[in-house]
Amino acid sequence: MMKHYKVGFLGVGNMAQAIIKGLVESKVVAPDHIYAANRSPGKLQKATELWGLQPLATNEEVIDKCEIVVLAMKPQDLSSAIDPLVGLFNEGQIVISLAAGVQLRQLQRKLPQCRIARVMPNTPSVISQGVIGYLTGANSEALDTVVEDLFTPLGYTLKVQDEEQLEALTVSCSSGTGFVFEMMMYFQDWIEERGFDPATARQMVVQTFLGAAKLASLNAEQHLEDLQHKVTSKKGVTAAGLESMREFEIERALRYSFEKAALRNQELAKQG
C-alpha cells in the first residue's frame, strides 16, 4: 500500500534520516517517492547521497508533491515554518508530526483540512530497534494503518490513548535513551578507575546492558524483578550493591528526572 504514496519531509535532522533509512532499506517506500527540503543544504545533500531521495528547494514544493508530509523540524520552529503555509495543504492530506510537545489539538487547529498523527520515535529507530508511539484522532483506522506501515520497520510501534500517554512514552523511551547512556557512562568511569582502558571498559558496559536487555526480551513472561532475583544471592555481592542503590534512593532520582523531562515537554506544548 505504501509504495503508491509520495512521502515528504520538512527537515532532515537525525530522526528524519532514521525514518528515511528505515523506509528505503525495508523497501516500504522507494527512494524516488521520498522528497525532502531542509533549511540548510548540507544535511539534505547527505541524505540524498545516502538514500537517493528527491531533494526539493522549498517546503512549499514538498507539500505540493506529497500525499504524506512529515513535520521533522524542531518543536520551537514548527509554528514559524507551518503557519505561512497552512493554505497549501490539501483536504485529507496526511500530516505526521515528530515535534515533541506540540499536541494533536494544536496541530488540528492549524491544519483542520488534514488527517494528522503525532509520532514519537526514539534514536534506536536508526537500527530498527526503536520504540515508536503514535496518537491519532477519532475514527482513524485508515490513518493508523498508514502510520503502522511507515514506522513498523523502525522497531516496536504502538498506538497510545492520549497526550498523557504519549508524553510518558516520550520521556521514558526517547529521553530515556539518553538517561540509559548517562548510567552507562557512570559504569564505564568506575571500571576505568579500576585500571581498564577506555575501549575495554566501554565494551564491558555495552555488553552488560545488551545482555541484560536480551535476557529480559527472551524471558518476556517473567517480571524484571524475577530476573533480578536470579542474579542476586542473599547477602551476596549483588545484594550489597542493590541495598546501597536503594538507600541512596536511585529510583527517586530517576523519577525526578522523568518529571523534569515531562515538564519541559509541557513547556514546548505551550509554545506551539
Secondary structure, DSSP 8 states (H G I E B T S, - for coil): -GGG--EEEE--SHHHHHHHHHHHHTTSS-GGGEEEE-SSHHHHHHHHHHH--EE-S-HHHHHHH-SEEEE-S-HHHHHHHHGGGGGGS-TT-EEEE--TT--HHHHHHH-TTSEEEEEE--GGGGGT-EEEEEEE-SS-HHHHHHHHHHHGGGEEEEE-SSHHHHHHHIIIIIIHHHHHHHHHHHHHHHHHHTT--HHHHHHHHHHHHHHHHHHHHHTTTS-HHHHHHHT--TTSHHHHHHHHHHHTTHHHHHHHHHHHHHHHHHHHHHH-
